[in-house]
Amino acid sequence: MMLLKKLNLQGKLALLVGWAIASMTLLAILSLQDRSQSLESAQNLALSVVEMGAGVIERYQKQEQAGALNREQAQKLAIETLRNMRYQDLYFIIIDADQRLLLETTRPDLEGQPLRGGRDANLLSNIVADLIDVTRREGGGFVTYEWPRPGSSKPVAKVAYAREFVPWDWVLTSGVYLEDRNYELLGAILRQILVIIILAGPLLALFFLLRRTLQTSIQGGLQLARDFADGHLSRPAPIVADDELGQMTQALNQALTNIRSAFQMDQVDWNQVAEQRSQANRILSMAQSAPINIMIADRNLQLRYMNPAMERTLRELEPHLSVNVTQLMGQPIDALYRRQDDLRRIASDPAYLPAHLPHKATLTLGHEAFAVHFIATHSPDGAYQGPMIIWERLTGEAESPRPREVMEKAPVQPAVRDAVDREREIPQTLQSRIEQILQAVKAAATGDLTQELTVTGADSVAHMANGFNELLANLRNSMAQIGQNAQTLASAAEELTLVSQQVGGNAEAASSKASMATSVADQVSNNVEAVAASTEEMGASIREIAQNAAEATKIVASAVTMAQNANATIRKLGDSSAGIGNIIKVITSIAEQTHLLALNATIEAARAGEAGKGFAVVANEVKELAKETAKATEEIGRKIEAIQMDTGSAVDAIGGISAIINQINDIQITIASAVEEQTATTNEISRSVADAARGSTDIAQNITNVAQAAQNTLSSANDMHTASDEMARMAAELQQWVDRFHYDESPPYRSPGHPRRAGLRAHR
């Protein structure tokens, strides 16, 4: 703070401009990342891409574990999915346990080739060996190497991240070219340098322009003040601008011109002044020694002089006065006459008194009575200057001679009267007027610009007073304008502070939201990549569904044929069962006849007696067999009828099944067509999702840039807040300097010819 006070205006401007340029440079340095940060950024990008690809492989491996796919199918789908996933120039490479390239997007000709070999093998073998080594040791890691870009033969630096996928014994890797990151860093540096040059150029130009303008104006005003102090009135200050400093310089030049013109128009005759001062001293000495009570007031009825006789008389009467005698000088004379109405009017109204002079009244104070004589005094040109008051003691006349008697008896009566008439003139024309000018100058030196000189006339003192009045008026106007500008500057600084705080809050909120958006964008990117993998998986499933639908169509066609054959067979079975029923009827008839024959044989055996017993037994057995045969044929008949009924139902059911199978066949054909269309749609979705994945990654990167820009904006807002505080401090300091001057209580300046102007006339 002390250093700022010691600096001149040029130093303060240079400090402000230097602070602004240093702030911009610091912001540029903080916004740039060095080479190690660029390498770290490339490593993070390669790591995130490999982790994304590993997630795709893990999904297909889980499908293999669930039995939905065999290993060959799962690996094939995983490779094809990763082949179609691209982000800018990034791609995937898969190496199996035999060091064969299963996937190399930019060099398909290398896929399937073994790459075994030691460190002396070709470049690709060395790179693959390094990738496998880092995965065997740590499960995953970074490898830096040189590899040409696609379509080029020149090797450039590249960093890759490799990760081992243990279930399938794969190594998944992806690399990032460091040259791209270096170009981005170089571009950022060049952009920051360009921004600093663009911003610093106008700022420096404005600084030099302001320095030149302010320095010329201020130095011109200072030189004018020094010349004026040294008595040189012929060197006006140059005006280089129309601002407040230019107006102040113009006012000083005008005041200097007025003062110079005053001295040129009416040069003071200092010999005459010395003679007048000597004569005034003689007259004053005579008044001092006169035995009469004399006091003199100005035209505003303020006491300016009293001789020793008057002072002694007033001290004797002080107990009867309302004021202290030592405080009378410069006070209105009506303080001596407030207890007497006839004198109060004439002693308190400056406009009333001149028309009623000379005037005589009686004043009583205590036991003393005085005849008070008011006599007008005039300048040589006849201008009224104020009253001279003489107190004539009416009581105790023996002790105090009357003024008339003194004047008649004194041999110097004409000289005393002339001295009394001229005594008021010289102090009022020279001493009072010069003292008034000196008091105004002293007041202005202390900062009081509200003074206004009332000296009139056409001599050099009056011209000097008029020039000083114009100078004060111009200074008041300039200081008022500077004060208003200081207030405006303070208000602007306050508004700038509020704006910087609001910008800082908005930048901080934007930075926070951008950070959140970055996380969300990363999540969206991961989700989109997951959707891409799921879409590819869905495409594979749809293709499998199409194959199954085609197989199902064939099977349904076979089922229709078999159902038709079964229907024909069952119809034949129905016909055969009907024939069996007829045969059963014949067997039933034979069994009935056999039963009748067995009854007849039994009857005949009974007639034969003992000789027919054996035949009776046989006949009985035949009868029983006939019964059993009848029962069996009856049961067979019922079964055949049931078979015939079931055969009819089976025929109807097979007919319904045939119809349903035909419907299934139609549906399978429709499904096959829909699956074919869905396959095309899924392929389109897969491409769109891949594009969305690339777009979401770009969005994440852009949001990261927005977050960085918001952080830079926050830093700039803080610097702007600091600058606004410095501006507010400078405005407050300027306001303090302005407040040292009092300029808003005086009436507006009027020219010497204004009718309301009043004051002393010049003595010639």
VEXGUPA-138093 format. One record per residue (C-alpha): y, z, x; residue in one letter. Coordinates in steps of 0.1 Angstrom, whole numbers, plus 5000, padded with zeros to 4 digits. Last residue first. Layout:
YZXa
...
end
This chain:
555649264926r
553549534910h
550749414889a
550349534854r
547849804847l
545249754820g
544349604786a
542249304775r
541849274738r
543948944737p
541548774763h
543648614790g
541748784819p
538448634807s
536048854788r
532748994801y
530349114774p
530449484767p
528649714791s
525349904782e
522749654793d
523349634831y
522249954847h
520549864880f
517650064894r
515549934866d
515449594883v
513849734914w
511349924893q
510649604873q
509949414905l
507449694915e
505849674880a
505649294883a
504049334918m
501549584905r
500749354875a
500249064899m
497949284921e
496049384889d
495849014879s
494448924914a
491749194911t
490849074876h
490648724889m
488348844916d
486149014890n
486248694868a
485248484898s
482248724904s
481248694868l
481648314869t
479348314899n
476748514880q
477148284850a
476647984873a
473448154887q
472248204851a
473047854842v
471047724873n
468147934861t
468547784826i
468447444842n
465247524860q
463647654829a
464847354809i
463347124836d
460047314833t
460247274795s
460846904799g
457746854821r
455647044797a
457146854768a
456246524785d
452646654789a
452746764752v
453846414742s
451046254763r
448446494747s
449846434713i
449446054718e
445846104729n
445246334699t
446646064676t
444245804691a
441346044687t
442446134652q
442145764642e
438645754656e
437846084640v
439145954607a
436945644609s
433845854618a
434646094590i
434845804565t
431445674577i
430046024575q
431446064540i
429645734530d
426345854545n
426746194529i
427246014495q
424045814502n
422246134512i
423446284479i
422045994460a
418746004479s
418646384473i
419146324436g
416246064436g
414146304456i
414846574430a
413846344401d
410646244419v
409946604428a
410546704392s
408046434381g
405646544408t
406046904397d
405146804361m
402146594373q
401146874397i
401347124368a
399246884346e
396746854375i
396647224379k
396047274341r
393347014343g
391747174374i
391647494354e
389947324325e
387547144349t
386747484365a
386147644331k
383947364319a
382047364352t
381647734349e
380347694314k
377947414324a
376747624353l
375947904329e
374147664307k
372147514336v
371247874346e
370047944311n
368047624310a
366447714343v
365548064329v
364247904297a
362147654317f
360547954334g
359948124301k
358447814284g
354847894288a
355148234275e
356548114242g
357047744237a
359547804209r
361748004232a
361647724257a
362747484229e
365747704221i
366647734257t
366447364262a
368647304232n
371147544245l
371047374280a
371447034263l
374547164245l
375947294278h
375146974295t
377046794267q
380047024272e
379846974310a
379746594305i
382746604283s
384646814308t
383646584336i
384946284316v
388146474309k
388346564346i
388046194354i
391046114331n
393046394348g
392146254382i
393645924371g
396846094361a
396946274394s
396645944411s
399645804392d
401646114401g
400646084437l
401745724436k
405045834423r
405146104450i
404445834477t
407245614463a
409645904463n
408645994498a
409345644509n
412745644493q
413445984509a
412345854542m
414645564540t
417545784529v
416746024557a
416845744582s
420245644570a
421346004572v
420046024608i
422045714618k
425145844602t
424546184618a
424346014652e
427745844645a
429246174634a
427846344665n
429546084687q
432746114667a
432546494669i
432146464707e
435246254709r
437046504687i
435846784710s
437146594741a
440446534723g
440646904714m
440146994750e
442946764760e
445046924733t
444047274745s
445147184780a
448447044768a
448847344745v
448347574775a
450947364794e
453247414765v
452547784764n
453247814802n
456447614797s
457447834767v
456748144788q
458848014816d
461547924791a
461348274776v
461748424811s
464648194818t
466148264784a
466148634792m
467848564825s
470248334807a
470948604782k
471748854810s
473848604828s
475648504796a
476248864788a
477648914823e
479748604820a
481048704786n
481949054799g
483648904830g
485448644808v
486548924785q
487649134815q
489348834831s
491148764797v
492249124794l
493549124830t
495248794824l
496848934793e
498049234813e
499349004841a
501048784815a
502649094800s
503749214834a
505048864842l
506948864809t
508349204816q
509349084851a
510848774835n
512848984811q
514049204839g
514948894860i
516848764830q
518649094825a
519349114863m
520748754862s
522948824832n
524149154846r
524748994880l
526748714864n
528848974845a
529249174877l
530348874896l
532748774868e
534149124868n
534549114906f
536348784904g
538648934878n
539249234900a
539949014930m
542348804909h
544049124898a
544349254934v
545548914945s
548548914921d
548648764886a
548249064865g
545649274849t
543249544861v
540749644834t
537749644857l
534349644840e
531449884850q
528049824835t
526549714868l
525450064879d
523050004907g
524450244933t
526349964950a
527749864916a
529050224910a
530650214945k
532249874937v
533550004903a
534950314920q
536550094947l
538149864920i
539450164901q
540750324933e
542549994941i
544149994906r
545150364908s
546550334943q
548350014939l
550049964905t
549550314891q
550450504923p
553550284928i
554850284892e
554650654882r
556950774910e
559450494902r
561050654872d
560951004886v
562250884919a
565050704901d
565951014883r
565651214915v
567750954934a
570450944906p
570651334906q
570751364943v
573851594944p
572151834921a
574352004896k
573951754868e
570151704874m
569552084875v
571652134844e
569651864826r
566352004837p
567252354825r
567452634850p
564652894850s
565353264854e
568453274833a
566753044808e
564153324800g
562953144769t
563652774763l
561652634793r
562052264796e
558652084800w
558951724812i
556351464802i
556251114817m
554650864794p
552550554801g
552750224819q
554750004795y
555249654810a
558849574819g
558249344849d
559249624872p
556649854856s
557650084828h
557850464822t
558450614788a
559950964784i
558351244764f
560451564766h
558851894756v
561352174749a
559452494758f
558852834741a
557153124757e
555853434740h
552353284736g
552652914739l
555252754717t
556052384721l
559252224708t
559551844705a
561451554721k
560651184720h
561850894741p
559750714729l
558450664694h
557150304697a
555250394729p
553450694713l
551650544683y
549150324701a
548150594726p
547450834698d
546551194710s
549851324724a
552051194695i
549751324668r
549051664685r
552651734691l
553651784654d
550451964647d
550652234673q
547452414685r
545952094700r
548952044723y
547652104758l
544351934752a
546351634739d
546951544775i
543551364777p
541651464809q
541951304843g
543451614859m
543151904834l
540052064850q
541852294874t
544152414845v
541152524825n
541352414788v
542152574754s
545552704767l
547053044759h
545353234787p
546452944810e
550153004804l
550953134839e
548652874853r
550452604833l
553852704847t
552452704883r
550952364878e
554252224864m
556152354893a
553552214917p
553951864903n
551651704878m
549851374880y
547251144863r
546751304829l
545051074804q
547250934777l
545550594776n
548850444789r
548650674819d
549951024820a
552651194842i
553551564845m
556851724855i
557952094852n
561352114870i
562152284903p
561751954923a
559851994956s
556851794946q
558951534928a
561051484960m
557851454981s
556451204956l
559651004958i
559451004996r
555750914995n
556450634970a
559150494993q
556650495021s
553950324999r
556450074988q
557449995024e
553749975033a
553049745004v
555949525013q
554649505048n
551249425034w
552549125016d
549349034997v
548548664996q
548748524961d
547048194955m
544848184986q
543748544983f
542848484947a
541148154954s
538948324980r
537948594955i
537248334928n
535248114952t
533248414964l
532548514927a
531448154920q
529148154951n
527648484940l
527048344905a
525448034919q
523148244942t
522148454911m
521448134891q
519347994920g
517448314922l
516848314885e
515447964886d
517447634889d
516447574925a
517847494960v
521347644957i
522847674992p
525047984999a
528747945002p
530448005036r
534248025033s
534748395025l
533948545059h
535048915059g
532049055077d
530649205045a
531148875027f
529348695056d
526448945053r
526248895015a
526348525019l
523648535046q
521448745022l
521948504994g
521148205016g
518048385030q
516848454994i
517348094982s
515947925013t
512948165015q
512248134978l
512247744979t
510447715012r
507847975004r
507347834969l
506747484983l
504547615011f
502447824986f
502247534961l
500847304988a
498447574999l
497147614963l
497047244957p
494747204987g
492747524982a
491147414949l
490047064959i
489047174994i
487047474980i
485347244954v
484446984981l
483047255003i
480947394974q
479647044965r
478746975002l
476847295004i
475047234971a
474146884983g
472747015016l
470647274997l
469247014973e
468546785002y
466747065020n
464647134988r
463646774986d
462746765023e
460447065018l
457946845000y
455847054976v
452047084976g
449147144952s
445747304957t
442447384939l
439447484960v
436147464941w
432947674943d
432347634905w
432448004897p
434548094928v
437747894921f
439547924954e
443347884956r
445447664979a
449247654980y
450847364998a
454047325019v
455246985030k
457146845060a
457346465062v
454946205075p
456245845075k
453745595059s
455445565025s
454345454990g
453445814980p
455146045005r
453646095039p
452046425049w
453146695073e
451747055072y
452447405059t
449547595044v
450047875018f
447448115005g
444348184984g
441148384983g
442248555015e
439848445043r
437848175025r
440948045007t
442948025039v
440047845057d
439547595029i
443147485030l
443147465068d
439947255068a
441447025042v
444546975064i
442446905094n
440246665076s
443346485062l
444746445097l
441546285111n
438946485130a
439746675162d
439947005143r
436446975130g
434846745106g
433546715070r
435646505047l
433046385022p
434246105000q
434146144962g
437846074957e
439545914987l
440245584969d
442045774941p
444845844966r
447945964946t
445946164921t
443446324945e
440646484925l
437046554935l
437846534972l
434646624991r
434446925013q
430846995004d
431947314985a
434247104963d
437947004969i
440346964940i
443946824945i
446646854919f
450046674916y
453746744921l
456246464924d
458046554891q
455546764872y
452146584865r
449246684843m
447046374836n
444746434865r
444546804857l
443046714823t
440646464837e
439346714863i
438946984837a
437046744813l
434646644841k
434046994852q
433247104816a
430946814810q
429046864842e
428847234836r
427447204801n
429747244772l
429847474741a
427447714757g
429948004757a
429748014795q
430647644797e
433547704773q
434647984796k
434647734825q
436747494805y
439347764800r
439147874836e
439947514848i
443147504828v
444247844840g
443647724876a
446047434870g
448747674859m
448147894889e
448447594911v
451747494896v
453147844899s
452147874935l
453647534945a
456947634928l
456947974945n
456347814979q
459147564974a
461547844965s
460448054995e
461047755018l
464647715003s
465248085006q
464248065043s
466647765047r
469647955035d
470747984999q
474347894988l
476048084959s
477148374982l
478848145007i
480747954979a
481848284963l
483048404997l
484948085003t
486648114968m
487548474975s
488948395010a
491048114994i
492448344968a
493048624993w
494848385017g
497048274988v
497948634979l
498548735015l
500648425022a
502848514991l
503148875003k
504048765038g
506648525025q
508148805003l
508449045033n
505749285042l
506549645048k
505849745012k
502449565014l
501549765045l
502450095028m
500050005000m
end
